[in-house]
Amino acid sequence: MVVRAIGPSLAGAVASKVLADPNLELHNGDGAVIASNDDWKDGPDMSTIIEDGLAPTNVKESALLAKL
C-alpha cells in the first residue's frame, strides 16, 4: 500500500489552502510509530514509488510504502 500526503502540488488548481510540507506517520495498534516520511524523495522506497507511478509531483510532499 502506498500512502501519500499531497499538499503543495494542489495549491491554486484544486485548493486555496494546503499544507506546505506535509508529514506522514504510520502507527501500530499500540500507537507506536512504525514508519514515517517528511519529503518523499528522502524515503527508502523512493525507487518503488516512482516505478509504480505513484510519485508525488512536489519534493515537499510525503509518501510511504507499507506492507500491511
PyMOL Python script that loads the backbone (N, CA, C, O; Angstrom):
from pymol import cmd

cmd.read_pdbstr("""\
ATOM      1  N   MET A   1       0.848  -1.147   0.000  1.00  0.00           N
ATOM      2  CA  MET A   1       0.000   0.000   0.000  1.00  0.00           C
ATOM      3  C   MET A   1       0.908   1.229   0.000  1.00  0.00           C
ATOM      4  O   MET A   1       1.888   1.285   0.743  1.00  0.00           O
ATOM      5  N   VAL A   2       0.584   2.191  -0.818  1.00  0.00           N
ATOM      6  CA  VAL A   2       1.297   3.466  -0.817  1.00  0.00           C
ATOM      7  C   VAL A   2       0.329   4.526  -0.302  1.00  0.00           C
ATOM      8  O   VAL A   2      -0.790   4.661  -0.797  1.00  0.00           O
ATOM      9  N   VAL A   3       0.777   5.266   0.692  1.00  0.00           N
ATOM     10  CA  VAL A   3       0.004   6.365   1.249  1.00  0.00           C
ATOM     11  C   VAL A   3       0.771   7.640   0.948  1.00  0.00           C
ATOM     12  O   VAL A   3       1.978   7.720   1.177  1.00  0.00           O
ATOM     13  N   ARG A   4       0.055   8.648   0.426  1.00  0.00           N
ATOM     14  CA  ARG A   4       0.703   9.909   0.076  1.00  0.00           C
ATOM     15  C   ARG A   4       0.030  11.057   0.814  1.00  0.00           C
ATOM     16  O   ARG A   4      -1.181  11.040   1.038  1.00  0.00           O
ATOM     17  N   ALA A   5       0.814  12.042   1.186  1.00  0.00           N
ATOM     18  CA  ALA A   5       0.305  13.290   1.759  1.00  0.00           C
ATOM     19  C   ALA A   5       0.642  14.386   0.763  1.00  0.00           C
ATOM     20  O   ALA A   5       1.774  14.865   0.702  1.00  0.00           O
ATOM     21  N   ILE A   6      -0.357  14.773  -0.013  1.00  0.00           N
ATOM     22  CA  ILE A   6      -0.177  15.749  -1.075  1.00  0.00           C
ATOM     23  C   ILE A   6      -0.599  17.119  -0.560  1.00  0.00           C
ATOM     24  O   ILE A   6      -1.623  17.238   0.113  1.00  0.00           O
ATOM     25  N   GLY A   7       0.163  18.131  -0.863  1.00  0.00           N
ATOM     26  CA  GLY A   7      -0.173  19.480  -0.423  1.00  0.00           C
ATOM     27  C   GLY A   7       0.200  20.517  -1.458  1.00  0.00           C
ATOM     28  O   GLY A   7      -0.670  21.036  -2.157  1.00  0.00           O
ATOM     29  N   PRO A   8       1.488  20.829  -1.569  1.00  0.00           N
ATOM     30  CA  PRO A   8       1.914  21.910  -2.461  1.00  0.00           C
ATOM     31  C   PRO A   8       1.455  21.761  -3.907  1.00  0.00           C
ATOM     32  O   PRO A   8       1.160  22.765  -4.554  1.00  0.00           O
ATOM     33  N   SER A   9       1.387  20.552  -4.427  1.00  0.00           N
ATOM     34  CA  SER A   9       1.003  20.370  -5.825  1.00  0.00           C
ATOM     35  C   SER A   9      -0.480  20.665  -6.060  1.00  0.00           C
ATOM     36  O   SER A   9      -0.906  20.801  -7.207  1.00  0.00           O
ATOM     37  N   LEU A  10      -1.266  20.764  -4.993  1.00  0.00           N
ATOM     38  CA  LEU A  10      -2.689  21.086  -5.123  1.00  0.00           C
ATOM     39  C   LEU A  10      -2.969  22.585  -5.052  1.00  0.00           C
ATOM     40  O   LEU A  10      -4.072  23.027  -5.371  1.00  0.00           O
ATOM     41  N   ALA A  11      -1.988  23.354  -4.642  1.00  0.00           N
ATOM     42  CA  ALA A  11      -2.180  24.797  -4.440  1.00  0.00           C
ATOM     43  C   ALA A  11      -2.633  25.479  -5.721  1.00  0.00           C
ATOM     44  O   ALA A  11      -2.048  25.286  -6.786  1.00  0.00           O
ATOM     45  N   GLY A  12      -3.668  26.266  -5.600  1.00  0.00           N
ATOM     46  CA  GLY A  12      -4.167  27.043  -6.731  1.00  0.00           C
ATOM     47  C   GLY A  12      -5.112  26.283  -7.633  1.00  0.00           C
ATOM     48  O   GLY A  12      -6.226  26.744  -7.880  1.00  0.00           O
ATOM     49  N   ALA A  13      -4.701  25.137  -8.131  1.00  0.00           N
ATOM     50  CA  ALA A  13      -5.507  24.384  -9.082  1.00  0.00           C
ATOM     51  C   ALA A  13      -6.714  23.703  -8.441  1.00  0.00           C
ATOM     52  O   ALA A  13      -7.804  23.696  -9.013  1.00  0.00           O
ATOM     53  N   VAL A  14      -6.519  23.137  -7.265  1.00  0.00           N
ATOM     54  CA  VAL A  14      -7.575  22.356  -6.631  1.00  0.00           C
ATOM     55  C   VAL A  14      -8.031  22.980  -5.312  1.00  0.00           C
ATOM     56  O   VAL A  14      -9.216  22.937  -4.981  1.00  0.00           O
ATOM     57  N   ALA A  15      -7.113  23.547  -4.575  1.00  0.00           N
ATOM     58  CA  ALA A  15      -7.440  24.084  -3.253  1.00  0.00           C
ATOM     59  C   ALA A  15      -6.683  25.387  -3.018  1.00  0.00           C
ATOM     60  O   ALA A  15      -5.583  25.593  -3.531  1.00  0.00           O
ATOM     61  N   SER A  16      -7.299  26.250  -2.234  1.00  0.00           N
ATOM     62  CA  SER A  16      -6.631  27.518  -1.946  1.00  0.00           C
ATOM     63  C   SER A  16      -5.749  27.438  -0.704  1.00  0.00           C
ATOM     64  O   SER A  16      -4.767  28.171  -0.591  1.00  0.00           O
ATOM     65  N   LYS A  17      -6.094  26.553   0.225  1.00  0.00           N
ATOM     66  CA  LYS A  17      -5.286  26.383   1.437  1.00  0.00           C
ATOM     67  C   LYS A  17      -4.795  24.941   1.495  1.00  0.00           C
ATOM     68  O   LYS A  17      -5.591  24.004   1.557  1.00  0.00           O
ATOM     69  N   VAL A  18      -3.491  24.776   1.475  1.00  0.00           N
ATOM     70  CA  VAL A  18      -2.896  23.436   1.507  1.00  0.00           C
ATOM     71  C   VAL A  18      -1.761  23.405   2.519  1.00  0.00           C
ATOM     72  O   VAL A  18      -1.236  24.449   2.906  1.00  0.00           O
ATOM     73  N   LEU A  19      -1.386  22.210   2.943  1.00  0.00           N
ATOM     74  CA  LEU A  19      -0.216  22.051   3.798  1.00  0.00           C
ATOM     75  C   LEU A  19       1.029  22.258   2.945  1.00  0.00           C
ATOM     76  O   LEU A  19       1.169  21.640   1.889  1.00  0.00           O
ATOM     77  N   ALA A  20       1.917  23.107   3.388  1.00  0.00           N
ATOM     78  CA  ALA A  20       3.128  23.419   2.622  1.00  0.00           C
ATOM     79  C   ALA A  20       4.150  22.298   2.651  1.00  0.00           C
ATOM     80  O   ALA A  20       4.903  22.127   1.692  1.00  0.00           O
ATOM     81  N   ASP A  21       4.192  21.529   3.736  1.00  0.00           N
ATOM     82  CA  ASP A  21       5.196  20.476   3.892  1.00  0.00           C
ATOM     83  C   ASP A  21       4.598  19.353   4.745  1.00  0.00           C
ATOM     84  O   ASP A  21       4.960  19.205   5.912  1.00  0.00           O
ATOM     85  N   PRO A  22       3.679  18.555   4.165  1.00  0.00           N
ATOM     86  CA  PRO A  22       3.008  17.516   4.953  1.00  0.00           C
ATOM     87  C   PRO A  22       3.957  16.391   5.364  1.00  0.00           C
ATOM     88  O   PRO A  22       4.914  16.071   4.659  1.00  0.00           O
ATOM     89  N   ASN A  23       3.667  15.807   6.510  1.00  0.00           N
ATOM     90  CA  ASN A  23       4.415  14.661   7.041  1.00  0.00           C
ATOM     91  C   ASN A  23       3.457  13.500   7.252  1.00  0.00           C
ATOM     92  O   ASN A  23       2.280  13.701   7.549  1.00  0.00           O
ATOM     93  N   LEU A  24       3.970  12.284   7.095  1.00  0.00           N
ATOM     94  CA  LEU A  24       3.178  11.077   7.330  1.00  0.00           C
ATOM     95  C   LEU A  24       3.795  10.258   8.454  1.00  0.00           C
ATOM     96  O   LEU A  24       5.016  10.182   8.587  1.00  0.00           O
ATOM     97  N   GLU A  25       2.939   9.650   9.253  1.00  0.00           N
ATOM     98  CA  GLU A  25       3.363   8.678  10.261  1.00  0.00           C
ATOM     99  C   GLU A  25       2.408   7.502  10.207  1.00  0.00           C
ATOM    100  O   GLU A  25       1.194   7.684  10.115  1.00  0.00           O
ATOM    101  N   LEU A  26       2.948   6.307  10.264  1.00  0.00           N
ATOM    102  CA  LEU A  26       2.158   5.081  10.329  1.00  0.00           C
ATOM    103  C   LEU A  26       2.364   4.501  11.721  1.00  0.00           C
ATOM    104  O   LEU A  26       3.498   4.291  12.151  1.00  0.00           O
ATOM    105  N   HIS A  27       1.259   4.242  12.426  1.00  0.00           N
ATOM    106  CA  HIS A  27       1.316   3.746  13.799  1.00  0.00           C
ATOM    107  C   HIS A  27       0.791   2.319  13.864  1.00  0.00           C
ATOM    108  O   HIS A  27      -0.093   1.939  13.096  1.00  0.00           O
ATOM    109  N   ASN A  28       1.339   1.533  14.785  1.00  0.00           N
ATOM    110  CA  ASN A  28       0.817   0.187  15.000  1.00  0.00           C
ATOM    111  C   ASN A  28      -0.369   0.252  15.967  1.00  0.00           C
ATOM    112  O   ASN A  28      -0.761   1.339  16.391  1.00  0.00           O
ATOM    113  N   GLY A  29      -0.924  -0.871  16.309  1.00  0.00           N
ATOM    114  CA  GLY A  29      -2.088  -0.937  17.184  1.00  0.00           C
ATOM    115  C   GLY A  29      -1.852  -0.381  18.573  1.00  0.00           C
ATOM    116  O   GLY A  29      -2.802   0.001  19.256  1.00  0.00           O
ATOM    117  N   ASP A  30      -0.596  -0.330  19.005  1.00  0.00           N
ATOM    118  CA  ASP A  30      -0.267   0.212  20.321  1.00  0.00           C
ATOM    119  C   ASP A  30       0.033   1.710  20.270  1.00  0.00           C
ATOM    120  O   ASP A  30       0.300   2.330  21.299  1.00  0.00           O
ATOM    121  N   GLY A  31      -0.012   2.284  19.075  1.00  0.00           N
ATOM    122  CA  GLY A  31       0.247   3.714  18.933  1.00  0.00           C
ATOM    123  C   GLY A  31       1.693   4.075  18.643  1.00  0.00           C
ATOM    124  O   GLY A  31       2.015   5.253  18.487  1.00  0.00           O
ATOM    125  N   ALA A  32       2.565   3.086  18.568  1.00  0.00           N
ATOM    126  CA  ALA A  32       3.981   3.361  18.278  1.00  0.00           C
ATOM    127  C   ALA A  32       4.168   3.649  16.782  1.00  0.00           C
ATOM    128  O   ALA A  32       3.534   3.011  15.941  1.00  0.00           O
ATOM    129  N   VAL A  33       5.025   4.595  16.460  1.00  0.00           N
ATOM    130  CA  VAL A  33       5.327   4.924  15.067  1.00  0.00           C
ATOM    131  C   VAL A  33       6.171   3.803  14.478  1.00  0.00           C
ATOM    132  O   VAL A  33       7.231   3.470  15.009  1.00  0.00           O
ATOM    133  N   ILE A  34       5.695   3.220  13.371  1.00  0.00           N
ATOM    134  CA  ILE A  34       6.459   2.147  12.729  1.00  0.00           C
ATOM    135  C   ILE A  34       7.040   2.592  11.386  1.00  0.00           C
ATOM    136  O   ILE A  34       7.898   1.911  10.826  1.00  0.00           O
ATOM    137  N   ALA A  35       6.576   3.729  10.871  1.00  0.00           N
ATOM    138  CA  ALA A  35       7.144   4.308   9.654  1.00  0.00           C
ATOM    139  C   ALA A  35       6.764   5.782   9.599  1.00  0.00           C
ATOM    140  O   ALA A  35       5.705   6.186  10.079  1.00  0.00           O
ATOM    141  N   SER A  36       7.647   6.576   9.003  1.00  0.00           N
ATOM    142  CA  SER A  36       7.340   8.000   8.852  1.00  0.00           C
ATOM    143  C   SER A  36       8.073   8.535   7.629  1.00  0.00           C
ATOM    144  O   SER A  36       9.055   7.954   7.167  1.00  0.00           O
ATOM    145  N   ASN A  37       7.574   9.654   7.116  1.00  0.00           N
ATOM    146  CA  ASN A  37       8.219  10.283   5.975  1.00  0.00           C
ATOM    147  C   ASN A  37       7.895  11.759   5.972  1.00  0.00           C
ATOM    148  O   ASN A  37       6.765  12.159   6.254  1.00  0.00           O
ATOM    149  N   ASP A  38       8.894  12.573   5.652  1.00  0.00           N
ATOM    150  CA  ASP A  38       8.700  14.010   5.518  1.00  0.00           C
ATOM    151  C   ASP A  38       8.728  14.358   4.033  1.00  0.00           C
ATOM    152  O   ASP A  38       7.684  14.685   3.469  1.00  0.00           O
ATOM    153  N   ASP A  39       9.854  14.301   3.402  1.00  0.00           N
ATOM    154  CA  ASP A  39       9.968  14.576   1.968  1.00  0.00           C
ATOM    155  C   ASP A  39      10.146  13.245   1.251  1.00  0.00           C
ATOM    156  O   ASP A  39      11.109  12.523   1.511  1.00  0.00           O
ATOM    157  N   TRP A  40       9.230  12.918   0.354  1.00  0.00           N
ATOM    158  CA  TRP A  40       9.152  11.567  -0.202  1.00  0.00           C
ATOM    159  C   TRP A  40      10.437  11.080  -0.860  1.00  0.00           C
ATOM    160  O   TRP A  40      10.711   9.880  -0.837  1.00  0.00           O
ATOM    161  N   LYS A  41      11.226  11.964  -1.440  1.00  0.00           N
ATOM    162  CA  LYS A  41      12.466  11.529  -2.093  1.00  0.00           C
ATOM    163  C   LYS A  41      13.544  11.120  -1.086  1.00  0.00           C
ATOM    164  O   LYS A  41      14.552  10.523  -1.464  1.00  0.00           O
ATOM    165  N   ASP A  42      13.336  11.437   0.177  1.00  0.00           N
ATOM    166  CA  ASP A  42      14.287  11.043   1.212  1.00  0.00           C
ATOM    167  C   ASP A  42      13.960   9.668   1.800  1.00  0.00           C
ATOM    168  O   ASP A  42      14.713   9.151   2.624  1.00  0.00           O
ATOM    169  N   GLY A  43      12.844   9.080   1.381  1.00  0.00           N
ATOM    170  CA  GLY A  43      12.417   7.796   1.931  1.00  0.00           C
ATOM    171  C   GLY A  43      13.114   6.626   1.290  1.00  0.00           C
ATOM    172  O   GLY A  43      13.607   6.739   0.167  1.00  0.00           O
ATOM    173  N   PRO A  44      13.167   5.488   1.985  1.00  0.00           N
ATOM    174  CA  PRO A  44      13.853   4.298   1.478  1.00  0.00           C
ATOM    175  C   PRO A  44      13.149   3.643   0.294  1.00  0.00           C
ATOM    176  O   PRO A  44      13.750   2.821  -0.397  1.00  0.00           O
ATOM    177  N   ASP A  45      11.880   3.992   0.046  1.00  0.00           N
ATOM    178  CA  ASP A  45      11.109   3.349  -1.016  1.00  0.00           C
ATOM    179  C   ASP A  45      10.912   4.242  -2.236  1.00  0.00           C
ATOM    180  O   ASP A  45      10.016   3.998  -3.044  1.00  0.00           O
ATOM    181  N   MET A  46      11.742   5.276  -2.374  1.00  0.00           N
ATOM    182  CA  MET A  46      11.616   6.227  -3.469  1.00  0.00           C
ATOM    183  C   MET A  46      11.558   5.529  -4.829  1.00  0.00           C
ATOM    184  O   MET A  46      10.679   5.843  -5.633  1.00  0.00           O
ATOM    185  N   SER A  47      12.457   4.604  -5.107  1.00  0.00           N
ATOM    186  CA  SER A  47      12.515   3.927  -6.409  1.00  0.00           C
ATOM    187  C   SER A  47      11.226   3.176  -6.714  1.00  0.00           C
ATOM    188  O   SER A  47      10.705   3.261  -7.826  1.00  0.00           O
ATOM    189  N   THR A  48      10.717   2.452  -5.746  1.00  0.00           N
ATOM    190  CA  THR A  48       9.489   1.673  -5.947  1.00  0.00           C
ATOM    191  C   THR A  48       8.299   2.588  -6.181  1.00  0.00           C
ATOM    192  O   THR A  48       7.457   2.309  -7.035  1.00  0.00           O
ATOM    193  N   ILE A  49       8.224   3.667  -5.437  1.00  0.00           N
ATOM    194  CA  ILE A  49       7.126   4.615  -5.593  1.00  0.00           C
ATOM    195  C   ILE A  49       7.166   5.232  -6.998  1.00  0.00           C
ATOM    196  O   ILE A  49       6.118   5.417  -7.617  1.00  0.00           O
ATOM    197  N   ILE A  50       8.345   5.545  -7.499  1.00  0.00           N
ATOM    198  CA  ILE A  50       8.487   6.079  -8.861  1.00  0.00           C
ATOM    199  C   ILE A  50       8.090   5.016  -9.882  1.00  0.00           C
ATOM    200  O   ILE A  50       7.312   5.292 -10.795  1.00  0.00           O
ATOM    201  N   GLU A  51       8.624   3.798  -9.729  1.00  0.00           N
ATOM    202  CA  GLU A  51       8.336   2.710 -10.670  1.00  0.00           C
ATOM    203  C   GLU A  51       6.850   2.392 -10.742  1.00  0.00           C
ATOM    204  O   GLU A  51       6.347   2.026 -11.804  1.00  0.00           O
ATOM    205  N   ASP A  52       6.148   2.526  -9.634  1.00  0.00           N
ATOM    206  CA  ASP A  52       4.715   2.243  -9.589  1.00  0.00           C
ATOM    207  C   ASP A  52       3.874   3.409 -10.108  1.00  0.00           C
ATOM    208  O   ASP A  52       2.649   3.309 -10.174  1.00  0.00           O
ATOM    209  N   GLY A  53       4.524   4.507 -10.476  1.00  0.00           N
ATOM    210  CA  GLY A  53       3.808   5.662 -10.998  1.00  0.00           C
ATOM    211  C   GLY A  53       3.045   6.442  -9.947  1.00  0.00           C
ATOM    212  O   GLY A  53       2.073   7.127 -10.264  1.00  0.00           O
ATOM    213  N   LEU A  54       3.480   6.343  -8.685  1.00  0.00           N
ATOM    214  CA  LEU A  54       2.764   6.984  -7.580  1.00  0.00           C
ATOM    215  C   LEU A  54       3.552   8.114  -6.928  1.00  0.00           C
ATOM    216  O   LEU A  54       3.212   8.553  -5.830  1.00  0.00           O
ATOM    217  N   ALA A  55       4.587   8.580  -7.587  1.00  0.00           N
ATOM    218  CA  ALA A  55       5.432   9.621  -7.015  1.00  0.00           C
ATOM    219  C   ALA A  55       4.692  10.957  -6.950  1.00  0.00           C
ATOM    220  O   ALA A  55       4.097  11.381  -7.940  1.00  0.00           O
ATOM    221  N   PRO A  56       4.723  11.618  -5.797  1.00  0.00           N
ATOM    222  CA  PRO A  56       4.174  12.968  -5.715  1.00  0.00           C
ATOM    223  C   PRO A  56       4.950  13.887  -6.658  1.00  0.00           C
ATOM    224  O   PRO A  56       6.105  13.613  -6.984  1.00  0.00           O
ATOM    225  N   THR A  57       4.322  14.968  -7.093  1.00  0.00           N
ATOM    226  CA  THR A  57       4.967  15.868  -8.040  1.00  0.00           C
ATOM    227  C   THR A  57       5.811  16.942  -7.366  1.00  0.00           C
ATOM    228  O   THR A  57       6.563  17.648  -8.038  1.00  0.00           O
ATOM    229  N   ASN A  58       5.696  17.074  -6.050  1.00  0.00           N
ATOM    230  CA  ASN A  58       6.463  18.078  -5.318  1.00  0.00           C
ATOM    231  C   ASN A  58       7.330  17.379  -4.277  1.00  0.00           C
ATOM    232  O   ASN A  58       6.847  16.497  -3.567  1.00  0.00           O
ATOM    233  N   VAL A  59       8.596  17.757  -4.176  1.00  0.00           N
ATOM    234  CA  VAL A  59       9.523  17.084  -3.255  1.00  0.00           C
ATOM    235  C   VAL A  59       9.154  17.292  -1.784  1.00  0.00           C
ATOM    236  O   VAL A  59       9.610  16.529  -0.933  1.00  0.00           O
ATOM    237  N   LYS A  60       8.356  18.285  -1.467  1.00  0.00           N
ATOM    238  CA  LYS A  60       7.955  18.541  -0.074  1.00  0.00           C
ATOM    239  C   LYS A  60       6.800  17.635   0.366  1.00  0.00           C
ATOM    240  O   LYS A  60       6.450  17.619   1.546  1.00  0.00           O
ATOM    241  N   GLU A  61       6.209  16.890  -0.557  1.00  0.00           N
ATOM    242  CA  GLU A  61       5.114  16.008  -0.217  1.00  0.00           C
ATOM    243  C   GLU A  61       5.671  14.682   0.317  1.00  0.00           C
ATOM    244  O   GLU A  61       6.850  14.375   0.143  1.00  0.00           O
ATOM    245  N   SER A  62       4.813  13.918   0.961  1.00  0.00           N
ATOM    246  CA  SER A  62       5.252  12.688   1.633  1.00  0.00           C
ATOM    247  C   SER A  62       4.620  11.459   1.006  1.00  0.00           C
ATOM    248  O   SER A  62       3.525  11.517   0.446  1.00  0.00           O
ATOM    249  N   ALA A  63       5.334  10.344   1.111  1.00  0.00           N
ATOM    250  CA  ALA A  63       4.808   9.067   0.635  1.00  0.00           C
ATOM    251  C   ALA A  63       5.460   7.929   1.414  1.00  0.00           C
ATOM    252  O   ALA A  63       6.655   7.956   1.710  1.00  0.00           O
ATOM    253  N   LEU A  64       4.645   6.934   1.736  1.00  0.00           N
ATOM    254  CA  LEU A  64       5.118   5.752   2.448  1.00  0.00           C
ATOM    255  C   LEU A  64       4.665   4.509   1.697  1.00  0.00           C
ATOM    256  O   LEU A  64       3.545   4.460   1.189  1.00  0.00           O
ATOM    257  N   LEU A  65       5.512   3.526   1.627  1.00  0.00           N
ATOM    258  CA  LEU A  65       5.170   2.217   1.102  1.00  0.00           C
ATOM    259  C   LEU A  65       5.124   1.289   2.306  1.00  0.00           C
ATOM    260  O   LEU A  65       6.100   1.163   3.046  1.00  0.00           O
ATOM    261  N   ALA A  66       3.970   0.638   2.496  1.00  0.00           N
ATOM    262  CA  ALA A  66       3.834  -0.240   3.663  1.00  0.00           C
ATOM    263  C   ALA A  66       3.197  -1.560   3.226  1.00  0.00           C
ATOM    264  O   ALA A  66       2.248  -1.578   2.442  1.00  0.00           O
ATOM    265  N   LYS A  67       3.728  -2.642   3.739  1.00  0.00           N
ATOM    266  CA  LYS A  67       3.138  -3.962   3.529  1.00  0.00           C
ATOM    267  C   LYS A  67       2.292  -4.272   4.755  1.00  0.00           C
ATOM    268  O   LYS A  67       2.813  -4.490   5.849  1.00  0.00           O
ATOM    269  N   LEU A  68       0.990  -4.287   4.557  1.00  0.00           N
ATOM    270  CA  LEU A  68       0.069  -4.488   5.685  1.00  0.00           C
ATOM    271  C   LEU A  68      -0.478  -5.876   5.710  1.00  0.00           C
ATOM    272  O   LEU A  68      -1.268  -6.213   6.593  1.00  0.00           O
TER     273      LEU A  68
END
""", "prot")
cmd.dss("prot")
cmd.show_as("cartoon", "prot")
cmd.util.cbc("prot")
cmd.orient("prot")
